[in-house]
Amino acid sequence: MKNNTPPSVRYNMKKLANRARGKRPTDPNKVKAVWDNAKHEVFIRLCLDEMRLGNKPGQTLNKAGYENLERKFESETKVHY
């Protein structure tokens, strides 16, 4: 049986179905994060440093902690996600 639904409608239906399942459309201009062991170790160390600095008052880092983490991670790994 042939699908007579126009391609634009099929695309929008698929997009809506993915959104309903919690999937977001991917941006072709974004770089996919590739985590190797070295980057993972840097990330964990930097998170622990921010905790020691008092930038984790509850369950998560505060705004300053996240900003420091992002800046330091980019500086050490030379990647921007």
C-alpha angles and dihedrals in degrees: 000000000000121000107233094184111119114251093243091056092046089051092050091047090052090047091052092046091052091048090051089054091051096255118137124211113257121243109228090210094059122094115235112237113245112193119199124178093266094055091045091053092048090050094050093046092050092048090052090048090054090049090052090050090057097251094129106069094162136356096326140031117275123239094273090049093052092046091050091046093052094046095046094043092052091046094051100038100032091225130114119205 
